[in-house]
């Protein structure tokens, strides 16, 4: 039996945080560490404090992130028995070795040399004149490169694929903040694809069946993918240097609604109570909101919520509330019936009009605590409607409503247009199941058709600055196609 300890098998959460300071006062999760007389003792005191806290919480080993003087960051695992293992990801993205890595920090601590258990390695040498010069290899084209896309697309995109990837028959595609593409593979795993090649750079197991349930966010200050179901939150860490990840389950303590519009998940437990997300220095904790307040988003560490005539900001640490008056639309009565987050700084508030099928919808700017735009609609969005966003353009579609929350705020009803992708003020989708494009101009839509191979052609599921992505099933296999943009055919705005 192999009893070798594997630091990479330690769950990615919780993560303890050590912060060094210039004056020598270091902290562990915000709590001062007993001062030490020299640098070696300083590091040892920090790791000993982390090991002691891990033991108190019932962990055999725990992950730690240390922020050192000078800005350097070190990740490691500490066992309750005192051993320390470096797990710092390399600065440049490289494909991790599948071999176990147990790099043990020396006793001098976090900035010391690593015991690598081997000798030195020669990283390179200079070619002599007698040696053959290297010959540049022709790069292998991505899978499916040049394949005809069996779906009609607007002429602003190529008709042949830059690459294709086999995906789940219910798959969508979503652009990550770093430009990579998130999708579901044919065997129902999460996958983050290189947009240039379509190759999977990261895979996450135990994926939900619907990609709409997966959101890019943070937990304990770390980038994660998150999905809520029943009474738990599944988290896939994205910063541990591994290209495969299993989710970590966090109990929500009760049935809850989760919004991801802010900088971290906001977990609404009902009865004016939320579960504030874990941070670098605090575990998740219950926080009581002002009576009548509807949770909106987590922004700058504070919980923002709305009542009938106020925007509230609640500090999760102290649970103190600050109130700013809000001038709601005239037709709005009482607290909003629903609040839907768009970004950390913008939410939609909805009031049902009594005795009418219409609703009042207001775009609230949380940076100014004002109503940026409002409208009366017969088909307002619902919280469970898919949300399509273009963060760069500050536009979004939720349900049957287009939202511009940038310099020119607006709310525009889409009537019978069902959106599947958004690119600024241009929307891709269907009307009567026929693929079309629509451009929002003022308070209306200009709808255009484009040539199709079949009336049943699907509309793009994602449009980015460089390409359109479409999902199509051929017989019994489903593929994601990337169609590059053709700038020369881009219509004039």
PLY file of the C-alpha trace (Angstrom):
ply
format ascii 1.0
element vertex 493
property float x
property float y
property float z
element edge 492
property int vertex1
property int vertex2
end_header
0.00 0.00 0.00
1.32 3.46 -0.93
1.02 5.72 2.13
2.75 8.70 0.49
0.97 11.93 1.38
-0.37 13.78 -1.68
-0.82 17.52 -0.99
-2.84 17.92 -4.19
-5.48 15.56 -2.78
-6.23 18.00 0.04
-9.62 19.67 -0.60
-9.23 23.15 -2.13
-11.44 24.70 0.55
-11.13 26.00 3.17
-8.05 28.10 2.46
-6.26 29.86 5.32
-4.69 33.24 4.52
-1.38 34.46 5.94
-0.42 38.11 5.39
3.02 39.47 6.18
3.52 43.15 6.90
6.54 45.44 6.74
6.46 46.03 10.49
6.59 42.29 11.20
2.99 41.97 12.42
1.67 38.97 10.49
-1.88 37.64 10.52
-3.66 34.33 9.93
-7.17 34.91 8.60
-7.04 38.40 10.11
-5.86 37.25 13.56
-2.38 38.44 14.62
0.28 35.73 14.85
2.53 35.79 17.89
5.59 37.89 16.93
8.88 36.12 16.22
12.44 37.42 16.67
13.94 36.42 13.31
12.84 35.55 9.79
13.08 31.77 10.24
11.04 31.93 13.45
8.59 34.25 11.72
7.84 31.70 9.02
7.72 28.86 11.52
5.28 30.79 13.72
2.98 31.31 10.72
2.95 27.67 9.64
2.58 26.49 13.25
-0.43 28.79 13.67
-1.99 27.39 10.50
-1.37 23.79 11.63
-2.92 24.53 15.02
-6.00 26.13 13.48
-6.39 23.16 11.11
-6.34 20.79 14.07
-8.91 22.90 15.94
-11.25 22.68 12.95
-10.80 18.92 12.63
-8.66 18.89 9.46
-5.66 16.59 8.98
-4.24 19.01 6.44
-5.35 22.33 4.97
-4.41 24.67 2.14
-2.80 28.01 2.95
-2.18 31.11 0.83
0.60 33.39 2.06
0.97 37.00 0.89
4.61 37.89 1.54
6.31 41.22 1.98
7.14 42.51 -1.49
3.98 41.22 -3.12
4.98 37.60 -3.69
2.29 34.97 -3.14
2.97 31.39 -2.03
0.47 28.53 -1.82
1.16 25.49 0.32
-0.44 22.68 2.29
0.26 22.32 6.00
-0.44 19.16 7.99
-1.39 19.19 11.65
1.84 17.26 12.23
3.80 20.27 10.96
4.93 19.26 7.45
4.61 21.94 4.77
4.22 21.23 1.02
4.56 23.84 -1.70
1.63 23.91 -4.16
2.29 27.27 -5.78
1.14 27.23 -9.40
3.76 28.29 -11.99
3.61 31.87 -13.23
3.22 30.77 -16.84
0.46 28.29 -17.69
1.97 24.88 -18.33
0.34 21.48 -18.53
0.73 19.96 -15.08
2.50 16.65 -14.75
0.26 13.80 -13.78
2.96 12.55 -11.42
2.53 13.33 -7.77
4.38 16.42 -6.63
5.29 16.79 -2.99
7.64 19.73 -2.78
8.45 20.21 0.91
9.43 23.65 2.11
12.54 23.78 4.23
12.37 24.77 7.87
13.44 28.32 7.05
9.93 28.78 5.71
7.96 30.21 2.88
10.78 31.92 1.00
13.34 29.16 1.47
14.62 26.70 -1.10
12.53 23.65 -2.00
13.76 20.13 -1.31
13.31 18.56 -4.71
14.90 15.18 -3.96
17.25 15.27 -6.90
20.16 16.99 -8.53
20.40 19.93 -10.89
18.94 19.92 -14.38
20.46 21.59 -17.42
17.73 23.72 -18.98
19.42 24.40 -22.31
22.65 24.78 -24.23
24.08 26.76 -27.11
24.12 25.13 -30.52
27.55 24.87 -32.11
28.17 25.58 -35.78
28.52 21.84 -36.48
25.15 20.93 -35.03
22.07 20.86 -37.27
19.88 23.90 -36.88
16.31 23.30 -35.70
13.67 23.20 -38.39
10.37 24.91 -37.66
7.55 22.41 -37.58
4.31 23.08 -39.39
1.64 23.38 -36.69
-1.07 20.75 -36.76
-4.40 22.35 -37.62
-7.09 22.15 -34.92
-9.64 19.31 -35.13
-12.21 20.05 -37.80
-10.32 23.00 -39.25
-11.81 23.95 -42.63
-14.89 21.73 -42.16
-18.04 23.12 -43.73
-20.40 24.32 -41.01
-23.75 22.62 -41.69
-25.71 25.61 -40.38
-26.52 28.93 -42.01
-24.88 31.95 -40.35
-24.90 35.71 -41.02
-22.33 36.62 -43.67
-20.25 38.39 -41.02
-18.94 34.90 -40.13
-17.09 32.28 -42.14
-18.89 29.24 -43.53
-16.03 26.89 -42.56
-14.99 26.01 -39.04
-11.86 27.22 -37.28
-12.33 24.05 -35.19
-15.02 21.70 -33.95
-15.39 19.91 -30.61
-17.79 17.14 -29.65
-20.13 18.31 -26.89
-23.25 17.25 -25.01
-26.51 17.37 -26.96
-27.79 20.01 -24.48
-24.55 21.98 -24.51
-24.20 25.72 -24.78
-21.04 27.81 -24.81
-20.01 30.69 -22.60
-17.03 33.03 -22.77
-14.91 33.15 -19.61
-13.37 36.39 -18.36
-10.00 35.34 -19.78
-11.50 34.68 -23.23
-11.61 30.88 -23.03
-14.80 28.96 -23.81
-16.78 27.01 -21.23
-18.99 24.15 -22.42
-20.22 20.64 -21.57
-18.46 17.67 -23.13
-20.16 14.64 -24.64
-19.56 12.69 -21.41
-21.19 15.45 -19.33
-18.12 17.08 -17.84
-17.39 20.78 -17.70
-14.64 21.82 -20.10
-12.78 25.07 -20.69
-11.56 25.21 -24.29
-8.74 27.17 -25.88
-10.60 29.55 -28.25
-7.79 29.25 -30.81
-7.75 25.45 -31.04
-10.86 24.10 -29.34
-8.72 21.83 -27.16
-9.75 21.32 -23.54
-7.37 23.06 -21.13
-9.35 22.23 -18.00
-12.02 19.64 -17.17
-14.36 19.53 -14.18
-16.23 16.40 -13.13
-19.78 16.03 -11.78
-21.22 18.77 -13.95
-24.90 19.71 -13.82
-26.94 18.89 -16.90
-27.55 22.57 -17.71
-24.65 24.96 -18.33
-26.94 27.86 -17.37
-26.57 26.65 -13.78
-22.77 27.14 -13.83
-21.32 30.56 -13.05
-17.84 32.06 -12.93
-17.36 33.72 -9.55
-15.13 33.67 -6.45
-15.10 31.89 -3.10
-12.64 32.78 -0.36
-11.18 35.23 -2.84
-10.31 32.43 -5.29
-11.68 32.08 -8.84
-14.16 29.22 -9.13
-17.00 27.84 -11.18
-20.09 27.50 -9.01
-23.45 25.77 -9.26
-26.24 25.67 -6.69
-28.61 22.77 -6.24
-30.92 21.71 -3.43
-29.18 22.85 -0.23
-25.58 22.94 -1.39
-23.16 24.91 -3.53
-20.70 23.05 -5.79
-17.38 24.82 -6.38
-14.72 23.96 -8.96
-11.45 25.84 -8.20
-9.70 27.33 -11.22
-6.40 28.44 -9.70
-4.80 25.31 -8.26
-2.63 24.57 -11.29
-4.45 21.36 -12.15
-6.21 20.69 -15.45
-8.82 18.42 -13.85
-10.99 19.22 -10.85
-13.73 17.64 -8.80
-16.22 19.97 -7.14
-16.13 20.84 -3.46
-19.56 20.91 -1.80
-20.47 23.75 0.56
-23.64 23.36 2.62
-26.11 26.24 2.27
-27.73 25.16 5.55
-31.21 25.38 4.01
-33.01 25.69 0.68
-31.79 28.91 -0.89
-31.82 31.10 -3.98
-28.36 32.07 -5.24
-27.44 35.05 -7.39
-24.01 35.46 -9.01
-24.26 39.02 -10.31
-21.78 40.40 -7.81
-18.19 39.55 -7.01
-19.20 36.39 -5.10
-22.34 34.25 -4.73
-25.13 35.88 -2.71
-27.19 33.19 -1.01
-30.75 34.18 -0.06
-32.10 31.95 2.72
-35.42 33.84 2.96
-36.86 35.72 5.93
-34.46 38.63 5.25
-31.48 36.38 5.89
-28.54 35.67 3.58
-25.50 33.45 3.81
-22.63 35.86 3.20
-19.95 34.19 1.03
-16.65 33.06 2.49
-13.76 35.48 2.11
-9.99 35.17 2.62
-10.46 35.96 6.31
-13.96 34.67 7.11
-16.04 31.56 6.66
-19.52 31.84 5.18
-21.89 33.26 7.79
-25.56 34.12 8.19
-26.36 37.82 8.05
-29.72 39.46 8.75
-30.88 42.19 6.36
-33.20 45.08 7.22
-36.88 44.01 7.36
-38.43 44.05 3.89
-35.07 44.16 2.08
-34.66 42.09 -1.08
-31.05 40.88 -1.68
-29.43 42.31 -4.81
-25.68 41.57 -5.03
-22.36 41.33 -3.22
-20.25 44.35 -4.18
-16.97 45.50 -2.60
-17.51 43.04 0.23
-20.88 44.53 1.20
-24.32 43.02 0.71
-26.60 45.32 -1.27
-30.37 45.03 -0.92
-33.47 47.04 -1.86
-36.60 48.11 -0.02
-39.47 50.32 -1.18
-37.55 53.62 -1.07
-33.99 52.72 -0.09
-30.81 50.94 -1.12
-29.17 49.24 1.83
-25.54 48.24 2.29
-24.83 45.63 4.99
-21.35 44.89 6.32
-21.12 41.08 6.81
-18.46 41.50 9.51
-20.33 43.91 11.79
-23.84 43.35 10.37
-24.30 47.12 10.46
-26.62 48.66 7.84
-26.26 51.88 5.87
-29.22 53.36 4.04
-29.40 55.60 0.97
-32.75 56.93 -0.22
-34.03 55.64 -3.55
-36.58 57.44 -5.69
-38.48 54.55 -7.33
-40.72 54.88 -10.41
-44.16 56.32 -9.63
-45.96 53.05 -10.36
-43.77 51.13 -7.90
-45.44 50.33 -4.60
-43.71 48.73 -1.63
-40.59 46.61 -1.78
-39.75 45.09 -5.16
-41.45 41.78 -5.92
-38.24 40.60 -7.51
-34.63 41.77 -7.86
-32.39 40.35 -10.59
-28.65 41.03 -10.61
-26.89 41.98 -13.85
-23.45 42.98 -12.57
-21.86 43.98 -9.25
-23.15 47.52 -9.86
-26.48 47.07 -11.64
-29.69 45.21 -10.82
-33.22 45.05 -12.16
-36.05 45.69 -9.70
-39.56 44.62 -10.61
-42.90 45.66 -9.16
-46.15 44.01 -10.19
-48.96 46.48 -10.90
-52.07 45.63 -8.93
-55.11 44.84 -11.06
-52.96 44.67 -14.21
-50.91 42.11 -16.10
-48.15 44.69 -16.47
-45.08 45.20 -14.30
-42.84 48.17 -13.61
-39.18 47.43 -14.28
-36.36 49.65 -13.05
-32.63 49.50 -13.74
-30.87 50.43 -10.47
-27.31 51.77 -10.57
-25.72 50.70 -7.28
-22.77 53.07 -7.77
-25.08 56.08 -7.55
-28.10 54.43 -5.84
-30.40 55.82 -8.51
-32.87 54.56 -11.10
-30.96 54.67 -14.38
-33.94 53.64 -16.54
-37.45 52.28 -16.08
-40.27 50.91 -18.20
-43.69 49.29 -17.98
-43.76 45.86 -19.62
-46.34 43.15 -20.11
-43.67 40.44 -20.26
-41.14 41.23 -17.53
-38.22 38.91 -16.87
-38.29 36.23 -14.19
-35.40 35.30 -11.91
-35.01 31.89 -13.56
-34.87 33.29 -17.11
-31.52 32.76 -18.88
-29.23 35.78 -18.61
-27.08 36.68 -21.62
-24.49 39.40 -21.06
-21.84 41.32 -22.95
-19.82 42.71 -20.06
-17.58 44.85 -22.31
-20.56 46.54 -23.97
-22.56 46.56 -20.69
-25.60 45.06 -22.35
-27.71 42.05 -21.43
-30.80 40.09 -22.34
-32.91 38.40 -19.70
-36.12 36.75 -20.78
-37.86 39.10 -23.19
-36.01 42.25 -22.12
-32.89 43.88 -23.54
-30.94 45.96 -21.03
-28.23 48.55 -21.64
-26.63 49.45 -18.33
-23.70 51.53 -19.60
-23.50 55.18 -20.66
-26.85 55.01 -22.46
-29.11 53.03 -20.09
-32.26 51.52 -21.60
-34.87 48.78 -21.18
-36.38 47.43 -24.40
-38.98 44.67 -24.73
-38.12 41.99 -27.32
-41.73 40.93 -27.98
-41.57 37.54 -29.76
-37.81 37.48 -30.34
-36.12 34.65 -28.40
-32.47 35.55 -27.86
-29.68 32.96 -27.83
-26.59 35.25 -27.95
-25.76 38.93 -27.56
-23.03 41.12 -29.04
-23.38 44.71 -27.89
-26.70 45.99 -29.22
-26.97 43.12 -31.72
-28.90 40.05 -30.66
-28.94 36.60 -32.22
-31.94 34.35 -31.78
-35.17 33.10 -33.29
-38.66 34.30 -34.05
-41.26 31.63 -34.76
-38.31 29.20 -34.49
-36.54 30.81 -37.44
-33.00 32.15 -36.84
-32.71 35.93 -37.16
-30.60 38.83 -35.96
-31.95 41.92 -34.26
-30.33 45.28 -33.60
-31.63 47.43 -30.77
-32.07 51.03 -31.90
-33.58 53.44 -29.43
-36.60 51.69 -27.94
-37.20 49.29 -30.84
-35.75 46.39 -32.82
-34.56 46.11 -36.41
-34.90 42.42 -37.29
-33.08 40.86 -40.25
-32.98 37.35 -41.65
-30.00 35.60 -43.24
-29.58 32.61 -45.59
-30.21 29.22 -43.97
-29.55 25.67 -45.05
-32.72 24.57 -43.28
-35.53 26.36 -41.41
-34.48 24.27 -38.41
-30.92 25.64 -38.35
-29.95 26.66 -34.81
-28.98 30.21 -33.94
-25.49 30.89 -32.49
-25.19 30.08 -28.79
-22.34 32.58 -28.29
-20.89 35.51 -30.21
-17.58 37.07 -29.17
-15.31 39.75 -30.61
-13.69 37.16 -32.86
-16.22 34.46 -33.65
-19.65 32.90 -33.48
-20.19 29.51 -31.87
-22.99 27.20 -32.93
-24.09 23.79 -31.62
-25.45 21.29 -34.13
-26.34 17.60 -33.92
-25.48 15.37 -36.86
-27.24 12.02 -36.61
-26.28 11.01 -33.05
-23.26 13.25 -32.37
-23.34 16.89 -31.31
-20.57 19.37 -32.15
-19.60 22.89 -31.20
-18.37 24.83 -34.24
-16.31 28.02 -34.16
-16.96 30.34 -37.12
-14.42 33.17 -37.29
-15.63 36.69 -37.83
-15.01 38.30 -41.23
-14.32 41.96 -40.45
-14.65 43.09 -44.07
-18.32 42.06 -44.01
-19.13 43.55 -40.61
-22.07 45.94 -41.01
-21.50 49.62 -40.23
-22.91 50.52 -36.77
0 1
1 2
2 3
3 4
4 5
5 6
6 7
7 8
8 9
9 10
10 11
11 12
12 13
13 14
14 15
15 16
16 17
17 18
18 19
19 20
20 21
21 22
22 23
23 24
24 25
25 26
26 27
27 28
28 29
29 30
30 31
31 32
32 33
33 34
34 35
35 36
36 37
37 38
38 39
39 40
40 41
41 42
42 43
43 44
44 45
45 46
46 47
47 48
48 49
49 50
50 51
51 52
52 53
53 54
54 55
55 56
56 57
57 58
58 59
59 60
60 61
61 62
62 63
63 64
64 65
65 66
66 67
67 68
68 69
69 70
70 71
71 72
72 73
73 74
74 75
75 76
76 77
77 78
78 79
79 80
80 81
81 82
82 83
83 84
84 85
85 86
86 87
87 88
88 89
89 90
90 91
91 92
92 93
93 94
94 95
95 96
96 97
97 98
98 99
99 100
100 101
101 102
102 103
103 104
104 105
105 106
106 107
107 108
108 109
109 110
110 111
111 112
112 113
113 114
114 115
115 116
116 117
117 118
118 119
119 120
120 121
121 122
122 123
123 124
124 125
125 126
126 127
127 128
128 129
129 130
130 131
131 132
132 133
133 134
134 135
135 136
136 137
137 138
138 139
139 140
140 141
141 142
142 143
143 144
144 145
145 146
146 147
147 148
148 149
149 150
150 151
151 152
152 153
153 154
154 155
155 156
156 157
157 158
158 159
159 160
160 161
161 162
162 163
163 164
164 165
165 166
166 167
167 168
168 169
169 170
170 171
171 172
172 173
173 174
174 175
175 176
176 177
177 178
178 179
179 180
180 181
181 182
182 183
183 184
184 185
185 186
186 187
187 188
188 189
189 190
190 191
191 192
192 193
193 194
194 195
195 196
196 197
197 198
198 199
199 200
200 201
201 202
202 203
203 204
204 205
205 206
206 207
207 208
208 209
209 210
210 211
211 212
212 213
213 214
214 215
215 216
216 217
217 218
218 219
219 220
220 221
221 222
222 223
223 224
224 225
225 226
226 227
227 228
228 229
229 230
230 231
231 232
232 233
233 234
234 235
235 236
236 237
237 238
238 239
239 240
240 241
241 242
242 243
243 244
244 245
245 246
246 247
247 248
248 249
249 250
250 251
251 252
252 253
253 254
254 255
255 256
256 257
257 258
258 259
259 260
260 261
261 262
262 263
263 264
264 265
265 266
266 267
267 268
268 269
269 270
270 271
271 272
272 273
273 274
274 275
275 276
276 277
277 278
278 279
279 280
280 281
281 282
282 283
283 284
284 285
285 286
286 287
287 288
288 289
289 290
290 291
291 292
292 293
293 294
294 295
295 296
296 297
297 298
298 299
299 300
300 301
301 302
302 303
303 304
304 305
305 306
306 307
307 308
308 309
309 310
310 311
311 312
312 313
313 314
314 315
315 316
316 317
317 318
318 319
319 320
320 321
321 322
322 323
323 324
324 325
325 326
326 327
327 328
328 329
329 330
330 331
331 332
332 333
333 334
334 335
335 336
336 337
337 338
338 339
339 340
340 341
341 342
342 343
343 344
344 345
345 346
346 347
347 348
348 349
349 350
350 351
351 352
352 353
353 354
354 355
355 356
356 357
357 358
358 359
359 360
360 361
361 362
362 363
363 364
364 365
365 366
366 367
367 368
368 369
369 370
370 371
371 372
372 373
373 374
374 375
375 376
376 377
377 378
378 379
379 380
380 381
381 382
382 383
383 384
384 385
385 386
386 387
387 388
388 389
389 390
390 391
391 392
392 393
393 394
394 395
395 396
396 397
397 398
398 399
399 400
400 401
401 402
402 403
403 404
404 405
405 406
406 407
407 408
408 409
409 410
410 411
411 412
412 413
413 414
414 415
415 416
416 417
417 418
418 419
419 420
420 421
421 422
422 423
423 424
424 425
425 426
426 427
427 428
428 429
429 430
430 431
431 432
432 433
433 434
434 435
435 436
436 437
437 438
438 439
439 440
440 441
441 442
442 443
443 444
444 445
445 446
446 447
447 448
448 449
449 450
450 451
451 452
452 453
453 454
454 455
455 456
456 457
457 458
458 459
459 460
460 461
461 462
462 463
463 464
464 465
465 466
466 467
467 468
468 469
469 470
470 471
471 472
472 473
473 474
474 475
475 476
476 477
477 478
478 479
479 480
480 481
481 482
482 483
483 484
484 485
485 486
486 487
487 488
488 489
489 490
490 491
491 492
